[in-house]
Amino acid sequence: MHRILIVDNEASILSVLSTLLKAEGYDVRSVRDADKAKELLRSEEIHLMISDIRMEPVDGMTLLKWSRSECPDLSVIMLTAHGSVETAIEAMKLGAFDYVTKPYKIDELLITIQRALQYKEALAENKHLRARLNTQYRFENIVAESPSMKQVCTMIERIAPTDSTIMIYGESGTGKELVAKAIHAYSNRKHQKFLAVNCAALPEPLLESEMFGHTKGSFTGASSNKKGLFESADGGTIFLDEVGSMSLGIQSKLLRVLQEKEIRRVGGNDNIPVNVRVLAATNVRLEDMIQAGTFREDLYYRLTVIPINIEPLRNRKEDILPLINHIIQHEVGNTVPMPEIAPQVSQILRRYSWPGNVRELENAIKHALTFAHNNRITVDVLPASIVNAVEDLQIQNDETNPESQFQSLKDFMRIKEKEYLDEVLAITGGDKERAARSLKISLATLYRKISTEDDIPNDDAIEPVENIEI
C-alpha cells in the first residue's frame, strides 16, 4: 500500500484530502507544518508527499528543497492558488513532480497522484535494473532469473579477477562456454585472446597438435612449424571443453603444462614458457572416471581449483520465458517488432523437460521463427517432438490420483496469476505498458503484481469519484 504524506496549514484541507485518499486505498499521514513533515520523512517510508506552497513558519518551497536533498527518491506534488502558478513552476524546476492549483478537481488530483506514484515505481525499477546490470546480471548472453543461475553469476563476479583454474560442470547445451567467456571478459586478461577447443571433437594426435603445436616434419602433413592454442593464447585464456574425453597420454602432458607453465610442441625438443589461464568443462562426473582409471586424479585436482555447477534447464523453469525473449530478440534484432507468442506456446515450452537444455530451446525458437506467420508464434510452428512430448506428459498426469496433488486455493490462484502475467509479458516482448493495456489494469498495478507475491487489490476496481471541486 502506498503511503502518502499531506502537509498543509489548513486543518479542513487535511481532513478532506485524508478522507478522500483513504477511501481510494492509500495509507495517509497528515501534518500541519514542515517540521513535523521532516520528522515523519525521517522515521517512515513515504512514497509521495503532497504539500501546500504557502505555509508558516516554514513554507512549502523550503520543505521541497529539504526533501530533494534528504529524500531524493520521494515524489512531491505541490498545491498552489491560481495566483501562484509561477511559484509552482519554480517548484517543478526544483524537483517537484507536478503541481495542482486551488480550487482543484478531485479526479485531476487523483490522476496526478497516480502518475506520480507510477513514475516513482518506474524510477525504482530502472534503478534496480541498473544495479543488476552492474553486478551479477551484467554478463552478456547469460539469462539469470532462477536462484541457481543467479548464484553462478555471483561466482563469476567473484572469481573472474583471479587466475584460478575453473572446472565448469553441466549437461550438454547448458551454456558452459558462455560462462567461460564471461569469466574471461571480466578478468584481468580480457584484452588478450580467449581460445576454445572441444576435446571430444578431435582424435588424440590432432588434439595434441591443436593444443601444443608441432614442428615441421613431426608427422605426415606437418609441412611447417605451427603454434598450438596454448602458445597462441599466451597472456589470455584457454577453454578446454569436454575435458573428460582426453586420452591419458594428453592428460599427462596437460598436467605438466599446468605444473611447469611451459609446453613442448609435437616433435620438438624446446620447452616454451606460456602464461595462460585454463578453464575446463565437462558433462560427466570426473570422480567416476577416476574410479574407472580413465582420468588422472592429480589432473583432476589441478583443474578443479574452483568448481561451478550449471543446473539443467528442467531444474530452472524461471529462466525459460526470459530465455525465449532473449533468443527472439537476438534473432530478429531491434529493427522489427517482436513477434507475439500464443499463450498455449508459453505453456508448452514451460512444461517441456528440455533434455538438450538451452541449445535445444534455441533451436526450437529458431524453428518457430522460421515458420511463424503474421509475426505470431503459435503451436503449429513449434517442433512436433516438443508438442507431442508435452501432450504425452499431460495424459500421464491425468491418469494419476489428483487428490495427492491438492494445494490451497490461494496458492493455486497466486501461481496461476504469475504464470498468466509471465505469458502476457512474453507475448508483448516485455513491454509492460502494452501488457497492462492488454490486461486492462494500470501500469502501477502490473508493477506491483510482478514485484511481490502478496495479494494486492486491483486499483481499477475502485469506482470513479465524481468530478467535483474542493
Buried (B, 14 or more C-beta within 10 A) or exposed (E): EBBBBBBBBEEEBBEBBBEBBEEBEBBBBBBBBBEBBBEBBEEEEBBBBBBBBBBEEBBBBEBBEBBBEEBEEBBBBBBBBEEBEEBBBBBBEBBBBBBBBBEBBBEEBBEBBBBBBBBBBBEBBEEEEEEBEEEBBBBEEBBBBBEBBBBBBEBBBEBBEBBEBBBBBBBBBBBBBBBBBBBBBBBEBEEBBBBBBBBBEBEEBEBBBBBBBBBEEBEEEBEEBBBBBBBBBBEBBBBBBBBBBBBEEBBEBBBBBBEEEBBBBBBBEEEBEBBBBBBBBBBBEBEEBBEEEBBBEEBBEBBBBBEBEBBBBEEBEBBBBBBBBBBBEEEBEEEEEBBBBBBEBBBBBBBBBBEBBBBBBBBBBEBBBEEBEEEEBBBEBBBEEBBEBBEEEEEEEEEEEEEEEEEEEEEEEBEEEEBEBBBBBBBBBBBBEBBBBBBEBBBBBBBBBBEEEEEBEEBEEEEEBEEEEE
